């Protein structure tokens, strides 16, 4: 049984508050675990059935249950979850490849909420009551775990997250009920990194600026597409200046000389050297 998950609002800064608990944000993808009449189904936040991708999670709890959490691949050396690795697991379709990946990229299901237990809907119960039940559960294997939390000390936790280069913090009101929509009762604080890039072109259709960074020899290499953050004022300034810098075009893009520099905030760099989720913040003059 799929339940549409509760989504996070965004807080620009870390905060501390006695009415909240604070959890480390796991860098994976959302997973609803459903065990109904002994049958286990796994769903993404968009109601895509991904049960077959994760055989190691097809293990039963003692009673029927629906859980909310994050599935991730954890680096055994750093203990930090790796988004690209879990995407490799999620995108695997062939049974033989999935079986190989169970060994090379084992997954971990980090549980943070109980939505239904023994057929009883828990969503209208306050968060801390659901947490109490969650921590009493007998887990099926070491592939399952609980997301830890601290009370009140959100700033201190965020500073630890920054020091370890992890994704961020989630703040949740202690009295929050579970709603299947975005709610300010749950907020995320992202541990952004920053990068300076050159804008090397733009999409002809929907908005997008091509970004590039110098390689070891000083030549500009592609590093991704900036789709977020630019205001109408920024766009107007860019297109006014870029007209004199055009070097060519194809069916999708117009290319410009790498003269315009910008600062972007990113989740991190991918293993392929691309910006992950770049957001424009300012032009560099």
Helices and strands as residue ranges (DSSP letters): E 7-10, E 17-24, E 29-36, E 39-43, G 51-53, G 55-57, E 65-72, H 83-91, H 95-104, E 108-117, E 120-121, H 127-134, E 144-146, E 149-152, H 154-163, E 168-173, E 182-190, E 193-203, E 209-214, E 220-226, H 232-242, G 243-245, E 246-249, E 253-266, E 268-269, E 275-276, E 279-284
